[in-house]
């Protein structure tokens, strides 16, 4: 059976690789006219790296990225509030957390494809589906009959809009800037992800390669994100540790990516007839836990296993039944963390900071364990 995939992002490409391993042929349709090494950084947490270990890609990804053994929340001056030691999970699962450039990861995944065909400049325009087949109509005029379709086309999924038009995208009222700074962090930060929390804003950074630091900055807005300009970015974070200013100043402003933080309100329908959604198309989440791409990677491998073991429609049902509860917890927790991180009331911020300091490391470890442990079928 040929399985079609809409979207050549991280989730779509991982799905194709996982299906190839199970003996399926896949066709991938991507709206972009060319695959370019664009984007900022990405952190592949332990659960995602476990999947890439199973797919035989762990070593190559580690070679092109930087291992991260600690995730820290700090105050704006970089004084610590909370720490998650990832070395425990490195030993337990025998894989590391890796920070890597998103464009490099995409290239690794494309090069790993063996039998799949990648069709660029195919922007899905219309979808007609029944229990046996789907008719895909693209903006370039081409039409294709698809026996089995997977929608991996992100939060603004065309596939989802045709299947479930009433599902709601939520706006967190936060603007996010992402960039790559030509910089080497001080040695004590070289294998850490640090995220500093201020008043209605925060700033995170991690080394992804030699001379390259991926950073992201978020700020709350009231009416419109257009009230903030990238040219004034240093001023918005002037109260932060001087290292933050250095990272911003060592970044080409025209290469900073800007987006409003949104997610998909938790829903309970990921498939219909011969079509199934994965990743952001099914359960887009705010990036506050660094799990958006990671959850799509787990989706990809888990769905491939389900399709190998069960009949197609049964596979979709089992995939949704097992994955949905855990993914929804991540979506809801990520949304909540985004709100807690941007508190404006100084008293509430002080209470929040003290509670974070008092939280035992065992509690942080347990929360991470719930995310890193893969579903049973894997």
C-alpha positions as CSV (number, residue, x, y, z in Angstrom):
1,X,0.0,0.0,0.0
2,X,1.1,3.5,-0.8
3,X,0.6,6.0,2.0
4,X,0.5,9.7,1.3
5,X,1.8,12.4,3.7
6,X,1.0,16.1,3.5
7,X,3.9,18.1,4.9
8,X,7.6,17.6,4.8
9,X,8.3,19.0,8.3
10,X,9.9,17.0,11.1
11,X,6.8,15.0,11.8
12,X,6.0,14.2,8.2
13,X,9.5,13.1,7.3
14,X,9.9,11.0,10.4
15,X,6.6,9.3,9.6
16,X,7.9,8.5,6.1
17,X,11.1,7.0,7.5
18,X,9.2,4.9,10.1
19,X,6.7,3.6,7.5
20,X,9.6,2.7,5.2
21,X,11.1,0.6,8.0
22,X,7.8,-1.3,8.0
23,X,7.8,-1.9,4.3
24,X,5.4,0.8,3.1
25,X,5.9,3.1,0.1
26,X,5.1,6.8,0.8
27,X,4.6,9.9,-1.2
28,X,5.3,13.2,0.6
29,X,3.7,16.4,-0.6
30,X,5.2,19.7,0.5
31,X,3.9,23.2,-0.4
32,X,7.4,24.8,-0.4
33,X,9.1,25.1,-3.8
34,X,12.5,24.1,-2.3
35,X,13.9,22.7,0.9
36,X,16.1,25.3,2.4
37,X,18.2,25.2,5.6
38,X,16.1,27.8,7.3
39,X,14.6,28.1,10.8
40,X,16.2,28.4,14.2
41,X,17.1,25.7,16.7
42,X,15.3,22.7,18.1
43,X,15.8,20.6,21.2
44,X,15.3,16.9,20.7
45,X,14.3,15.7,24.1
46,X,14.9,12.1,25.4
47,X,11.6,10.7,24.0
48,X,12.4,12.0,20.5
49,X,16.0,10.7,20.6
50,X,14.7,7.3,21.7
51,X,12.7,7.2,18.5
52,X,15.7,8.3,16.4
53,X,17.7,5.5,18.0
54,X,15.1,3.0,16.8
55,X,15.2,4.5,13.3
56,X,19.1,4.3,13.2
57,X,19.6,8.1,13.2
58,X,20.8,8.8,16.7
59,X,24.5,8.9,15.9
60,X,24.2,11.2,13.0
61,X,22.0,13.6,14.9
62,X,24.4,13.6,17.8
63,X,27.3,14.4,15.5
64,X,25.6,17.5,14.1
65,X,24.1,18.8,17.4
66,X,25.1,19.5,21.0
67,X,24.2,17.3,24.0
68,X,22.1,18.9,26.7
69,X,22.3,17.4,30.2
70,X,20.4,20.1,32.2
71,X,17.3,22.3,31.8
72,X,17.3,25.3,34.1
73,X,14.7,28.0,34.9
74,X,16.4,31.2,36.2
75,X,15.6,34.7,37.2
76,X,16.4,37.5,34.7
77,X,19.9,37.8,36.2
78,X,20.4,34.0,35.5
79,X,20.3,33.1,39.2
80,X,18.8,29.6,39.3
81,X,15.2,28.9,40.3
82,X,14.7,25.3,39.1
83,X,16.8,22.6,37.5
84,X,16.1,19.3,35.8
85,X,19.1,17.0,35.7
86,X,18.8,15.0,32.4
87,X,21.8,12.7,33.1
88,X,19.4,10.3,34.9
89,X,17.4,9.8,31.8
90,X,20.5,9.6,29.6
91,X,21.6,6.6,31.7
92,X,18.1,5.0,31.8
93,X,17.3,5.3,28.1
94,X,20.9,5.3,26.7
95,X,20.3,8.4,24.6
96,X,21.1,12.1,25.1
97,X,19.0,15.2,24.7
98,X,20.3,17.1,21.6
99,X,20.1,20.7,20.6
100,X,20.4,21.1,16.8
101,X,19.6,23.5,14.0
102,X,16.2,22.7,12.6
103,X,17.4,23.0,9.0
104,X,20.2,20.5,9.6
105,X,17.8,18.0,11.2
106,X,15.4,18.3,8.2
107,X,18.3,17.6,5.9
108,X,19.3,14.5,7.9
109,X,15.7,13.2,7.7
110,X,15.4,13.8,3.9
111,X,18.7,12.0,3.3
112,X,17.4,9.0,5.4
113,X,14.5,8.4,2.9
114,X,15.1,5.4,0.7
115,X,11.9,4.6,-1.3
116,X,9.7,7.6,-0.5
117,X,9.1,10.3,-3.2
118,X,9.2,13.9,-2.1
119,X,7.0,16.3,-4.2
120,X,7.7,20.0,-3.7
121,X,5.5,22.9,-4.8
122,X,2.4,20.8,-3.9
123,X,0.1,23.0,-1.7
124,X,-3.0,21.1,-0.8
125,X,-6.0,23.1,-1.9
126,X,-9.0,20.7,-1.5
127,X,-9.6,17.3,0.0
128,X,-12.5,15.0,-0.8
129,X,-12.6,11.8,1.2
130,X,-14.8,8.7,1.7
131,X,-14.2,5.3,3.4
132,X,-12.0,4.0,0.7
133,X,-10.0,6.8,-0.9
134,X,-9.3,10.5,-0.9
135,X,-9.0,12.9,-3.8
136,X,-6.2,15.4,-3.3
137,X,-6.4,18.7,-5.3
138,X,-3.3,20.9,-5.2
139,X,-2.9,24.6,-6.1
140,X,-0.6,23.7,-8.9
141,X,-3.5,22.0,-10.7
142,X,-2.6,18.4,-10.0
143,X,-5.0,15.9,-8.6
144,X,-4.1,12.6,-6.9
145,X,-6.1,9.7,-5.7
146,X,-4.8,8.6,-2.2
147,X,-5.7,5.2,-0.7
148,X,-4.3,6.3,2.8
149,X,-3.5,9.9,3.9
150,X,-1.6,11.3,6.8
151,X,-2.0,15.0,7.6
152,X,1.3,16.3,9.0
153,X,0.8,19.9,7.8
154,X,1.1,21.8,11.0
155,X,-1.2,24.0,13.1
156,X,-2.9,25.5,10.1
157,X,-3.5,22.1,8.6
158,X,-5.5,22.1,5.4
159,X,-6.3,18.4,6.0
160,X,-7.7,19.2,9.5
161,X,-9.8,22.1,8.2
162,X,-11.5,19.8,5.8
163,X,-12.0,17.0,8.3
164,X,-12.8,19.0,11.4
165,X,-13.5,22.6,10.5
166,X,-14.8,23.6,13.9
167,X,-11.5,22.9,15.8
168,X,-10.2,26.0,17.5
169,X,-6.7,27.7,17.4
170,X,-6.0,29.6,20.6
171,X,-3.7,32.7,20.8
172,X,-1.6,32.9,24.0
173,X,-1.1,36.7,23.5
174,X,2.7,36.3,23.5
175,X,5.1,37.2,20.7
176,X,8.2,35.0,20.2
177,X,11.4,35.9,18.5
178,X,13.9,33.2,17.6
179,X,17.4,33.5,16.4
180,X,20.8,32.0,15.9
181,X,23.7,34.0,17.4
182,X,27.3,33.6,16.2
183,X,28.6,33.0,19.7
184,X,30.2,30.5,22.1
185,X,28.6,30.4,25.5
186,X,30.8,30.4,28.6
187,X,31.8,26.8,29.5
188,X,29.3,26.4,32.4
189,X,26.4,27.0,30.0
190,X,27.7,24.9,27.1
191,X,25.6,21.8,27.8
192,X,22.6,23.4,29.3
193,X,19.3,24.9,28.3
194,X,18.7,28.0,30.3
195,X,15.4,29.9,30.3
196,X,15.3,33.2,32.3
197,X,11.9,34.5,33.5
198,X,11.3,38.2,34.0
199,X,8.1,40.4,34.2
200,X,5.8,39.3,31.4
201,X,8.7,38.1,29.4
202,X,11.4,35.4,29.2
203,X,14.6,34.5,27.3
204,X,16.0,31.1,26.6
205,X,19.3,30.0,25.1
206,X,21.3,26.9,24.2
207,X,24.5,26.0,22.3
208,X,23.6,24.0,19.2
209,X,27.0,23.8,17.5
210,X,30.4,25.5,17.7
211,X,29.9,29.3,17.3
212,X,26.2,28.9,17.2
213,X,23.7,29.6,20.0
214,X,19.9,29.2,19.5
215,X,17.9,31.7,21.5
216,X,14.3,32.6,21.9
217,X,12.6,35.5,23.5
218,X,8.9,35.9,24.5
219,X,6.9,38.9,25.6
220,X,3.2,39.3,26.4
221,X,1.1,41.8,24.5
222,X,-2.3,43.3,25.2
223,X,-3.9,44.1,21.9
224,X,-1.5,43.3,19.0
225,X,2.0,41.9,18.7
226,X,2.7,44.7,16.2
227,X,3.3,47.0,19.1
228,X,6.8,45.4,19.4
229,X,9.6,45.8,16.9
230,X,12.6,43.5,16.3
231,X,14.8,46.6,16.1
232,X,14.1,47.3,19.8
233,X,14.6,43.8,21.0
234,X,17.7,44.6,23.2
235,X,15.6,47.3,25.0
236,X,12.8,44.8,25.8
237,X,15.4,42.7,27.7
238,X,17.6,45.4,29.0
239,X,17.0,44.2,32.6
240,X,18.4,40.8,31.9
241,X,21.9,39.4,32.4
242,X,24.4,41.1,30.0
243,X,24.8,37.7,28.3
244,X,21.3,38.1,26.9
245,X,22.3,41.4,25.3
246,X,25.4,39.8,23.7
247,X,23.3,37.1,22.2
248,X,20.8,39.5,20.6
249,X,23.5,41.8,19.4
250,X,25.4,39.0,17.7
251,X,22.4,38.0,15.7
252,X,21.6,39.3,12.2
253,X,18.2,41.1,12.8
254,X,16.9,40.1,9.3
255,X,17.3,36.4,10.2
256,X,15.2,36.6,13.4
257,X,12.0,34.6,13.1
258,X,8.9,36.2,14.6
259,X,5.6,34.5,15.5
260,X,2.7,34.7,17.9
261,X,2.3,31.8,20.3
262,X,-0.7,29.7,19.5
263,X,-1.9,26.2,20.1
264,X,-4.8,24.0,19.1
265,X,-7.5,23.7,21.7
266,X,-7.5,20.1,22.9
267,X,-9.9,18.0,20.7
268,X,-10.9,14.4,20.5
269,X,-10.9,13.6,16.8
270,X,-7.7,12.9,15.0
271,X,-8.9,10.7,12.1
272,X,-11.8,10.1,9.7
273,X,-12.2,7.4,7.1
274,X,-8.8,6.8,5.6
275,X,-7.2,10.0,6.9
276,X,-5.3,10.6,10.1
277,X,-3.7,13.6,11.6
278,X,-0.4,13.7,13.5
279,X,1.8,16.3,15.2
280,X,0.7,19.9,15.2
281,X,-2.1,19.1,12.8
282,X,-3.7,17.0,15.5
283,X,-2.4,18.7,18.7
284,X,-0.4,21.8,18.2
285,X,1.0,23.1,21.5
286,X,2.8,26.2,22.7
287,X,6.6,25.6,22.9
288,X,6.9,26.1,26.6
289,X,7.9,22.5,27.3
290,X,10.0,22.0,24.1
291,X,7.8,19.1,23.2
292,X,6.0,20.2,20.0
293,X,8.3,18.5,17.5
294,X,9.2,15.8,20.0
295,X,5.5,14.7,20.3
296,X,5.2,14.6,16.5
297,X,8.3,12.4,16.3
298,X,6.7,10.0,18.8
299,X,3.4,10.2,16.9
300,X,5.2,9.2,13.7
301,X,6.9,6.1,15.0
302,X,3.9,5.0,17.0
303,X,1.5,5.4,14.1
304,X,3.8,3.4,11.8
305,X,3.9,0.6,14.4
306,X,0.1,0.6,14.7
307,X,-0.4,0.5,10.9
308,X,2.0,-2.5,10.7
309,X,0.2,-4.4,13.5
310,X,-3.5,-3.6,12.7
311,X,-5.8,-2.9,9.8
312,X,-5.7,0.8,8.8
313,X,-8.9,2.1,10.4
314,X,-8.2,0.0,13.6
315,X,-4.7,1.4,13.6
316,X,-5.9,5.0,13.5
317,X,-8.3,4.2,16.4
318,X,-5.6,2.6,18.6
319,X,-3.2,5.4,17.8
320,X,-5.7,8.0,18.9
321,X,-6.8,6.1,22.0
322,X,-3.3,5.6,23.4
323,X,-1.6,8.8,22.3
324,X,-4.4,11.4,22.9
325,X,-4.6,11.4,26.8
326,X,-0.8,11.8,27.2
327,X,-0.5,14.4,24.5
328,X,-3.4,16.5,25.9
329,X,-1.6,16.6,29.3
330,X,1.4,18.1,27.5
331,X,-0.7,20.6,25.6
332,X,-2.5,21.8,28.8
333,X,0.7,21.9,30.9
334,X,2.5,23.8,28.3
335,X,-0.3,26.4,28.0
336,X,-0.3,26.7,31.8
337,X,3.5,27.2,32.0
338,X,3.3,30.0,29.5
339,X,0.8,31.9,31.7
340,X,2.8,31.2,34.9
341,X,6.1,32.4,33.3
342,X,4.6,35.7,32.3
343,X,3.1,36.9,35.6
344,X,3.0,40.6,36.0
345,X,2.1,40.9,39.7
346,X,5.4,41.1,41.7
347,X,3.9,39.3,44.7
348,X,2.7,36.4,42.6
349,X,6.1,36.3,40.9
350,X,7.9,36.1,44.2
351,X,5.6,33.3,45.4
352,X,6.1,31.4,42.1
353,X,9.9,31.7,42.4
354,X,9.9,30.5,45.9
355,X,7.7,27.5,45.1
356,X,10.1,26.6,42.2
357,X,13.1,26.7,44.5
358,X,11.3,24.5,47.1
359,X,10.1,21.9,44.6
360,X,12.2,18.7,45.2
361,X,14.2,17.4,42.3
362,X,12.3,14.1,42.6
363,X,9.1,15.9,41.6
364,X,10.8,17.5,38.5
365,X,12.2,14.1,37.6
366,X,8.8,12.4,37.9
367,X,7.2,15.0,35.6
368,X,9.9,14.5,33.0
369,X,9.6,10.7,33.3
370,X,5.9,10.9,32.3
371,X,6.9,12.7,29.1
372,X,10.0,10.7,28.2
373,X,8.5,7.2,28.7
374,X,7.3,6.0,25.3
375,X,4.0,4.2,24.6
376,X,4.0,0.4,25.1
377,X,3.7,-0.4,21.4
378,X,7.1,1.1,20.9
